[in-house]
Amino acid sequence: MVLLLSFDLPRNTKQERKQANLYRKRLVELGFSMKQFSLYEREVLSINTKNKLVQTLNEEIPDTGLITLYLLPDEVNDKQVTILGKNAPHYTIGRPRLIVF
């Protein structure tokens, strides 16, 4: 399964931009990889892991933020097509720092 996360965080003030950037970094720490600027994804192998991630995201979202999560089964995710331009940036994926028992 893949957990697809889209979010909207205001960036009108310096403080809001700082919060948005910290939240993006936190998503990477949690094992998400950036698909687009406000669209991240992470593979989850169990419902327990998904529930723990949702709980963590709920606790850490900035007060003015909005996130939407989609749980995509492998059948849907395996059919996705990504088209990259010749100068499109490539991102490396960090190791998740959220451990679920």
C-alpha positions in Angstrom: 0.0 0.0 0.0 1.1 3.5 -0.6 0.1 6.5 1.6 -0.3 9.6 -0.5 -0.3 12.8 1.4 -1.3 16.2 0.0 -1.1 19.3 2.2 -1.8 23.0 2.2 0.2 25.2 4.6 0.0 29.0 4.4 3.2 30.8 3.4 2.2 34.4 3.8 4.5 35.4 6.7 8.1 34.5 7.5 6.9 32.4 10.4 4.4 30.4 8.2 7.2 29.7 5.6 9.4 28.5 8.4 6.7 26.2 9.7 6.0 24.8 6.2 9.6 24.1 5.6 10.0 22.3 8.9 6.9 20.3 8.2 8.3 19.2 4.8 11.6 18.1 6.5 9.5 16.2 9.1 7.7 14.3 6.3 11.1 13.2 4.9 12.1 12.1 8.4 9.0 10.0 8.6 9.9 8.2 5.4 7.9 10.2 2.9 9.3 11.2 -0.5 8.3 14.3 -2.4 6.3 13.7 -5.6 5.5 17.4 -6.0 5.9 20.4 -3.8 2.9 19.6 -1.6 2.4 16.0 -2.5 4.4 13.3 -0.7 4.2 9.5 -0.7 5.3 6.6 1.5 4.9 2.8 1.2 3.2 1.3 4.3 3.2 -2.4 4.9 0.5 -2.6 7.6 -2.5 -0.8 8.9 -0.7 -0.4 12.2 2.0 1.6 10.5 -0.5 3.7 8.7 -2.4 4.5 11.9 0.8 5.5 13.7 1.7 7.8 10.8 -1.7 9.4 10.8 -1.5 9.9 14.6 2.0 11.5 14.3 0.9 13.7 11.4 -2.2 14.9 13.3 -0.1 15.8 16.4 2.5 17.7 14.4 0.6 19.7 11.8 0.8 23.4 12.1 -2.4 25.0 13.5 -3.4 26.6 10.1 -2.5 23.5 8.0 -4.6 21.1 6.1 -3.5 17.6 5.0 -5.4 14.9 3.0 -4.3 11.3 3.0 -5.1 8.7 0.4 -4.3 5.0 1.0 -3.6 3.5 -2.4 -3.6 -0.3 -2.9 -0.7 -1.7 -4.8 -2.9 -2.4 -7.8 -3.5 1.3 -8.2 0.0 2.4 -7.4 1.6 -0.1 -9.7 -0.2 1.5 -12.6 1.0 5.0 -12.1 3.0 6.7 -14.8 5.6 9.4 -14.1 7.0 11.4 -17.0 10.1 13.5 -16.3 11.5 16.3 -18.4 15.1 16.1 -19.3 16.0 18.7 -16.7 13.5 17.5 -14.0 15.1 17.3 -10.5 15.7 13.9 -9.0 15.3 13.4 -5.3 16.9 10.9 -3.0 14.8 9.2 -0.4 16.0 9.2 3.2 15.5 6.4 5.7 12.3 6.7 7.9 12.9 7.6 11.5 9.5 6.5 12.8 9.7 3.0 14.3 6.4 1.1 14.9 6.2 -2.0 17.0 
